[in-house]
Amino acid sequence: MCCFFVGFFFQNHIEKIENLDCFPNLRFLCLAGNHIPRVENLRPLRHLRVLDLSHNQIQMLDPDELPRCLRLLDLRGNECTHQHGYRELVVGALPHLLQLDAQPVCASVGEEEEEGGSSSSEDEDDELLSEPSDPFTTDKGAQTEGHITHLGVKQACPQG
């Protein structure tokens, strides 16, 4: 049985986010440059850490549709980023978010102290995802492997 940790579907004319629940271990998902009008069907992805939905057709964002475990989220190039209170809404809904639209998210000291120590699975995720220094979206026109290598994402599938 193989585990999929990376899904890269850049510019595939995708119009709806669906059928991803069959990849429960997905940690990185790039759906940039498609025709997606709304964020949906992502909640079952409990291990998803990086989500790139940049340059789609998302008009309004419902943050309840996003997995709460996200650490990096990119929605640049979508109309939803112009919603009143967009950044505060997203940051408030995603407690582990480190970066939104290629901009760092600053957590208050009180929030970090409340969370306490991290679990071993979170430590493992930190090893799998290193914080990128540049945006991880289509802006650079990089090849699939270049994006994955740049992000520090590794496929850690057990053999057998």
C-alpha positions as CSV (number, residue, x, y, z in Angstrom):
1,M,0.0,0.0,0.0
2,C,1.4,3.4,-1.0
3,C,1.0,6.7,0.8
4,F,0.5,9.9,-1.2
5,F,1.9,12.9,0.5
6,V,2.0,15.3,-2.4
7,G,-0.7,16.2,-4.9
8,F,0.4,18.6,-7.7
9,F,-2.4,19.5,-10.1
10,F,-1.3,22.8,-11.5
11,Q,-3.2,24.2,-14.5
12,N,-5.3,21.1,-15.1
13,H,-8.6,22.8,-15.8
14,I,-10.1,21.5,-12.6
15,E,-13.5,23.0,-11.8
16,K,-14.3,21.3,-8.5
17,I,-12.4,20.0,-5.5
18,E,-13.6,16.4,-5.0
19,N,-12.6,12.8,-4.4
20,L,-9.6,13.7,-2.3
21,D,-10.9,11.9,0.8
22,C,-9.3,8.7,-0.7
23,F,-5.9,10.3,0.0
24,P,-6.1,10.8,3.8
25,N,-2.3,11.2,4.2
26,L,-2.0,14.1,1.7
27,R,0.2,16.8,3.2
28,F,0.9,19.1,0.2
29,L,-1.8,20.0,-2.4
30,C,-1.3,22.4,-5.3
31,L,-4.4,23.2,-7.3
32,A,-3.1,26.5,-8.5
33,G,-4.1,27.9,-11.9
34,N,-7.3,26.0,-12.3
35,H,-11.0,27.0,-12.6
36,I,-12.1,26.3,-9.0
37,P,-14.9,28.6,-7.9
38,R,-15.1,27.6,-4.3
39,V,-13.2,25.8,-1.5
40,E,-14.9,22.5,-0.6
41,N,-14.3,18.9,0.3
42,L,-11.0,19.5,2.1
43,R,-12.0,18.9,5.7
44,P,-11.3,15.2,5.5
45,L,-7.6,15.9,4.8
46,R,-6.6,15.9,8.4
47,H,-2.8,15.8,7.6
48,L,-2.8,18.6,4.9
49,R,-0.2,21.2,5.8
50,V,0.3,23.1,2.5
51,L,-2.5,24.2,0.3
52,D,-2.0,26.3,-2.9
53,L,-5.3,27.4,-4.4
54,S,-3.8,30.5,-6.0
55,H,-5.0,31.9,-9.4
56,N,-8.4,30.2,-9.4
57,Q,-11.9,31.7,-9.5
58,I,-12.7,31.7,-5.8
59,Q,-15.1,34.6,-5.1
60,M,-16.1,34.0,-1.5
61,L,-14.2,31.9,1.1
62,D,-15.8,29.9,3.8
63,P,-12.9,29.1,6.2
64,D,-14.9,26.3,7.7
65,E,-14.2,24.3,4.5
66,L,-10.4,24.5,5.2
67,P,-8.6,21.8,7.3
68,R,-7.6,23.4,10.6
69,C,-4.2,21.7,10.4
70,L,-3.0,23.9,7.5
71,R,0.3,25.7,8.0
72,L,0.7,27.3,4.6
73,L,-2.2,28.6,2.5
74,D,-2.0,30.6,-0.7
75,L,-5.1,32.1,-2.2
76,R,-3.5,34.9,-4.2
77,G,-5.1,35.7,-7.5
78,N,-8.6,35.0,-6.2
79,E,-11.3,37.5,-5.6
80,C,-11.9,36.2,-2.1
81,T,-8.7,37.8,-0.9
82,H,-10.5,41.2,-1.3
83,Q,-13.3,40.2,1.2
84,H,-13.6,42.5,4.1
85,G,-11.6,41.1,7.0
86,Y,-10.2,38.3,4.8
87,R,-6.8,37.8,6.5
88,E,-8.2,38.0,10.0
89,L,-11.0,35.6,9.1
90,V,-8.6,33.0,7.7
91,V,-5.9,33.4,10.5
92,G,-8.7,33.1,13.2
93,A,-10.0,29.9,11.6
94,L,-6.6,28.2,11.2
95,P,-4.7,28.0,14.5
96,H,-1.6,26.4,13.1
97,L,-1.2,28.7,10.1
98,L,2.4,30.0,9.6
99,Q,2.0,31.7,6.2
100,L,-0.9,33.1,4.3
101,D,-0.5,34.3,0.7
102,A,3.3,34.3,1.0
103,Q,3.2,36.5,4.1
104,P,4.1,35.3,7.5
105,V,1.4,34.9,10.2
106,C,2.5,36.1,13.6
107,A,1.1,34.3,16.6
108,S,1.0,36.0,19.9
109,V,3.1,34.7,22.7
110,G,0.0,33.8,24.7
111,E,-1.2,31.5,21.9
112,E,2.1,29.7,21.7
113,E,2.2,29.2,25.5
114,E,-1.4,27.9,25.5
115,E,-0.6,25.2,22.9
116,G,2.2,23.8,25.0
117,G,4.5,21.1,23.6
118,S,3.9,19.6,20.2
119,S,3.1,16.0,19.6
120,S,5.5,13.7,17.9
121,S,3.3,13.7,14.7
122,E,3.5,17.5,14.6
123,D,7.3,17.2,15.0
124,E,7.3,14.8,12.1
125,D,5.3,17.2,10.0
126,D,7.8,20.0,10.9
127,E,10.5,17.8,9.5
128,L,8.5,17.1,6.3
129,L,7.7,20.7,5.7
130,S,10.3,23.3,6.0
131,E,9.1,26.9,5.8
132,P,9.7,28.2,2.3
133,S,11.6,31.4,1.7
134,D,9.7,32.2,-1.5
135,P,6.1,31.8,-2.6
136,F,5.4,28.2,-3.5
137,T,3.0,29.0,-6.3
138,T,2.9,29.4,-10.0
139,D,4.7,32.7,-10.0
140,K,8.1,31.1,-10.6
141,G,6.9,28.7,-13.3
142,A,9.0,26.0,-11.7
143,Q,8.8,22.3,-12.5
144,T,6.9,20.0,-10.2
145,E,10.0,18.5,-8.6
146,G,11.5,21.9,-8.1
147,H,8.5,23.0,-6.1
148,I,8.6,19.9,-4.0
149,T,12.3,20.1,-3.4
150,H,12.2,23.8,-2.6
151,L,9.5,23.3,0.0
152,G,11.4,20.5,1.7
153,V,8.5,18.0,1.3
154,K,9.6,14.4,1.4
155,Q,7.5,11.3,0.7
156,A,7.9,9.1,3.7
157,C,6.1,5.9,2.6
158,P,6.7,2.6,4.4
159,Q,7.9,-0.1,2.1
160,G,5.9,-3.3,1.7
